[in-house]
Amino acid sequence: MIDHITIGTANFGVSAAFYAKALEPLGIRRLFDVPMEHTGGVPVCGFGRERPQFWLSGDAPTSGPLHVAFSAADRAAVDAFHAAALAAGGRDNGAPGQRPHYHAHYYGAFVFDPDGHNIEAVCHDAVD
């Protein structure tokens, strides 16, 4: 159901170092740093076993929105999520499309919910 989640941090460097050490015994490690040109200059990194599923953002927790991404069965479901969320009153935060800066087959769509949280649907498949 949940593909990944992002939390904001008050001190990105301290939090990233904390999670790197705390999650190591669970076989979870820092796998990816999002290029800053894709984050508006905010540091963002992802932790996981095989792919990043727990993300840290340099946005302070009181100012940055929560980010939750839901798994989608295919790209059509991502498209349908985006349309349904907008029809339900969500605000667009990224139309359905590929996001190759994450990986070659990443296909996602983003909306802000009524509270301003960044909600995403994502499919990782190469082809539907």
N, C-alpha and C positions, 0 to 999 in steps of 0.2 A: 504494500500500500504506500508507505512513505519511501520515496527514492532517496532523498537527502534533506538535511536541515542546516540552516546557517544561523549562528548567533553572533551578535555584536560584542565587542570587547572594549573595555576602557583603556587597556594597554596591550596592543596587539603583540608586541615582542614577548612580554611576560606571559601572556595567555598561550601563545604558540609554544613557548618553551615548556610551560606547565603541561599542556596536553600531550606534547611529544613524549615526555617522561611518564606521565600518568597512564597513557594508553598503550605504551610499549609492551607491558606484560600481557595485554589482550591481543597482541599481534596486529595492532593498529598503528600505522605510521603516517607521517606527513608525506603525501604523494604528489601534491600539485600546488603550485602558486599561480594564481590568475595574473596574467600580465596587467600591469597597472593602467595601461591605456584602455582596458576593457572594464575598469572599475571606477573610473573618475578619480584616480589617484589614491584610492583607498586600498591598503594591503588586504588581500584575501588569500587564504590557503585552505586546502582540503586534506582531511585525514581519512584513512580507510585501510582495508586489507587488500582488496583487488582493485577497487576504484574509490575515489573520494565520495563519502556519504555524510561526513560530519565536517562542516565548514566553519571557519572563523573569519570574521570581518573586522577591520579596524574601525568600523562605525561603533561609537560608544553604545552600550546597551540601552541607554535611555533615549538615544536619538535615532538609532538605526532600527528599521522595522525587522520583525521576525521574518525569516524566509523558510517556507516549507515547500518541498517539491513532491508531487504525487506521481507514482509510476503510471504510465499510459501503455496500453497494449500495443498501440501502433500510432503512426503519425496522424491518421484520421481522427483518432481519439484526442490527440493534442489539439488539433484544429477545433473539434467539437467542444472541448473544455473551454477554450478561449472564447468562442462564440457564446456559449451558455453563460459563462462568468460575466461577460459584458452585458448580456441581456438581463442578468440578475442584478445589475447595478455596480459591478466591478469597474475599475478604471484600467485601461490598457497600460501595461508596463513592458511590453515587448511582444509583438505579433508572432504567430507561429513561424518557425524557421530553424534552419541549421545554425548551430553555434560552434563552428570549427575550432575556436580558441579553447574549447573544453576538450573535444575530441572529434574525429572526422564524422561520426554518425550521430552526434548529439543533436536532437531535435526537440525544441521546447517552446513554450509560450508562457508569458508572465502577465499577471493582473494584480492590482492592489485590491484587497478586500475592503469592506466598509470601514475597518479600523486602520487601514493603511498598511497592513501586512502584505508582503510580497509573496504571492501564491503562484506556483508553477506546476505545469504538467510536462513530463518529459518522457521521451522514448529514446532508447540507445541503439535500436536496431538499424542495420545498414539499409535494409529494404523492407518495405511492408509486404 
